[in-house]
Amino acid sequence: MDPMNLIIANNIRRLREENKLSMDELSRLSGVSKSMLAQIERGEGNPTISTLWKLSNGMKVPFDALTLRPKSPYEIVKTYELQPLLEDGGRVKNYSIFPDDENRRFAVYYLELDEESYWESESHLKGTTEFITIFAGCIEINADGQHFTVNKGESIRFRADTVHSYRNVGNETALLHMILYNP
């Protein structure tokens, strides 16, 4: 399996070219510098989730279009073999388990948030809904100006087309599954 940074590089380059966007145009649309964009397209470095959201929103494609692995009719995903996307200095790890493949309109993620970690997510595409289940720990979620505390064994659903955030407020690593529904 290719490392995530190479999968992302190939997808961004392909989507940019399909949309007939130059690097300058994508940089302007996304707010990501041309030099950073070139580095990402070469597969160098590990772009943050926030940077990838800016690129996906700039191209008006689902986030998962950037992390989509080559298709196969059957797939067993071994989380320990995946390279996570990182935020908060590596304290938030986001594993793309089943990316949106343009036909499903949803994606599945597994996340690990270290103690006291924090991640603020960019707005997703209009109408996107997040479904989250907590399997360990306690997360505070701020969505659309509302604050929610979600504990182990609890789930939450919210509109994700506005800026929203996640904070581990427990005393252990928080483990959660996330489903993003893209209308």
Phi and psi in degrees as a GROMACS rama.xvg file:
@    title "Ramachandran Plot"
@    xaxis  label "Phi"
@    yaxis  label "Psi"
@TYPE xy
-67.471  147.977  ASP-2
-62.1918  149.701  PRO-3
-57.8999  -37.4063  MET-4
-63.9382  -31.1025  ASN-5
-76.2264  -36.357  LEU-6
-61.912  -46.6027  ILE-7
-62.1189  -45.1517  ILE-8
-56.6785  -49.2669  ALA-9
-64.1358  -41.6824  ASN-10
-67.0648  -42.9433  ASN-11
-64.2918  -45.8494  ILE-12
-60.0378  -46.6621  ARG-13
-62.3292  -47.1909  ARG-14
-65.7795  -39.6892  LEU-15
-62.4764  -44.1549  ARG-16
-69.4404  -39.5267  GLU-17
-61.28  -35.499  GLU-18
-87.8967  6.07853  ASN-19
52.8086  45.7921  LYS-20
-106.11  133.855  LEU-21
-78.4487  168.212  SER-22
-62.3194  -38.21  MET-23
-60.3448  -44.3334  ASP-24
-64.9035  -44.734  GLU-25
-65.2729  -37.3754  LEU-26
-60.6401  -44.216  SER-27
-65.927  -42.8847  ARG-28
-69.1767  -31.4699  LEU-29
-101.238  -22.7213  SER-30
81.5017  8.49297  GLY-31
-95.5346  129.967  VAL-32
-60.1574  151.308  SER-33
-61.2077  -37.7038  LYS-34
-66.9737  -39.5141  SER-35
-65.6526  -42.7439  MET-36
-60.3509  -44.5474  LEU-37
-62.39  -41.9997  ALA-38
-61.5578  -43.926  GLN-39
-63.5133  -44.7179  ILE-40
-65.9275  -23.8116  GLU-41
-82.8967  -5.99166  ARG-42
80.2969  18.7044  GLY-43
-95.6001  138.795  GLU-44
76.0974  -179.924  GLY-45
-128.383  101.824  ASN-46
-64.2355  146.962  PRO-47
-74.3753  163.854  THR-48
-60.7024  -40.1227  ILE-49
-60.8641  -41.6957  SER-50
-64.0366  -42.0575  THR-51
-65.9799  -36.9933  LEU-52
-63.2537  -41.3942  TRP-53
-60.0023  -41.868  LYS-54
-67.7624  -43.5715  LEU-55
-64.9332  -42.1797  SER-56
-66.0376  -37.8097  ASN-57
-63.0914  -35.1911  GLY-58
-91.4639  -5.51696  MET-59
57.8139  47.598  LYS-60
-126.268  154.144  VAL-61
-59.1041  147.022  PRO-62
-49.6088  -40.9061  PHE-63
-67.4985  -16.9886  ASP-64
-62.5067  -23.5392  ALA-65
-83.3587  -24.0505  LEU-66
-110.289  7.20735  THR-67
-64.3516  122.763  LEU-68
-82.5092  158.83  ARG-69
-54.6806  143.162  PRO-70
-77.4585  149.091  LYS-71
-146.988  147.447  SER-72
-67.338  -22.8065  PRO-73
-135.868  147.408  TYR-74
-153.972  126.443  GLU-75
-107.334  122.725  ILE-76
-102.543  123.522  VAL-77
-103.071  103.775  LYS-78
-52.2777  -39.0809  THR-79
-65.8445  -14.8014  TYR-80
-92.136  -11.0808  GLU-81
-84.6598  146.452  LEU-82
-91.4987  116.765  GLN-83
-74.704  156.524  PRO-84
-85.193  139.694  LEU-85
-115.143  147.822  LEU-86
-139.207  170.28  GLU-87
49.5297  49.7442  ASP-88
63.5865  28.5272  GLY-89
89.5709  0.936459  GLY-90
-82.741  -14.0115  ARG-91
-114.899  120.92  VAL-92
-116.945  124.353  LYS-93
-118.94  114.264  ASN-94
-101.546  121.43  TYR-95
-82.6978  101.61  SER-96
-80.0733  -58.0191  ILE-97
-130.602  95.1363  PHE-98
-66.3964  157.736  PRO-99
-64.4459  131.602  ASP-100
-110.148  24.9729  ASP-101
73.2487  -14.7235  GLU-102
-105.693  -31.9089  ASN-103
-80.1275  -37.4648  ARG-104
67.8354  19.0453  ARG-105
-145.399  162.796  PHE-106
-140.834  152.423  ALA-107
-120.344  132.384  VAL-108
-126.905  154.598  TYR-109
-120.448  129.654  TYR-110
-125.068  145.29  LEU-111
-123.582  122.866  GLU-112
-117.659  114.468  LEU-113
-63.4275  163.083  ASP-114
-51.4373  136.783  GLU-115
61.9168  14.4846  GLU-116
-77.9269  159.527  SER-117
-145.967  142.366  TYR-118
-146.218  126.022  TRP-119
-105.784  123.657  GLU-120
-95.7172  141.827  SER-121
-64.4482  161.998  GLU-122
-63.0006  139.415  SER-123
-88.4424  179.817  HIS-124
-58.274  150.725  LEU-125
-53.5908  129.424  LYS-126
91.0347  -4.47225  GLY-127
-65.9127  138.303  THR-128
-121.063  138.705  THR-129
-105.537  140  GLU-130
-122.941  119.685  PHE-131
-126.227  136.407  ILE-132
-123.127  130.571  THR-133
-94.1291  125.616  ILE-134
-104.221  -18.1582  PHE-135
-156.752  143.323  ALA-136
87.6267  -163.049  GLY-137
-144.956  128.139  CYS-138
-120.341  137.474  ILE-139
-100.249  125.936  GLU-140
-115.946  131.269  ILE-141
-110.504  115.173  ASN-142
-136.356  124.877  ALA-143
55.2932  38.8783  ASP-144
80.2976  0.503008  GLY-145
-104.397  144.938  GLN-146
-110.042  132.297  HIS-147
-131.224  138.529  PHE-148
-108.046  122.843  THR-149
-121.222  123.015  VAL-150
-103.492  169.469  ASN-151
-48.6251  132.854  LYS-152
84.8349  2.37602  GLY-153
-113.504  157.843  GLU-154
-131.165  158.031  SER-155
-142.245  148.625  ILE-156
-127.43  137.134  ARG-157
-156.999  157.859  PHE-158
-68.6144  134.489  ARG-159
-116.224  19.814  ALA-160
-94.6696  20.4192  ASP-161
-130.702  164.387  THR-162
-58.619  135.881  VAL-163
-144.308  161.86  HIS-164
-140.915  161.395  SER-165
-131.988  133.13  TYR-166
-134.296  129.577  ARG-167
-79.2518  111.385  ASN-168
-106.02  6.25822  VAL-169
-92.0693  -174.401  GLY-170
-111.178  29.1839  ASN-171
-151.507  168.909  GLU-172
-63.4591  131.025  THR-173
-90.9335  135.467  ALA-174
-119.414  130.026  LEU-175
-148.835  155.617  LEU-176
-109.481  142.548  HIS-177
-130.519  133.533  MET-178
-115.734  127.21  ILE-179
-104.726  123.996  LEU-180
-102.999  121.572  TYR-181
-106.84  111.97  ASN-182
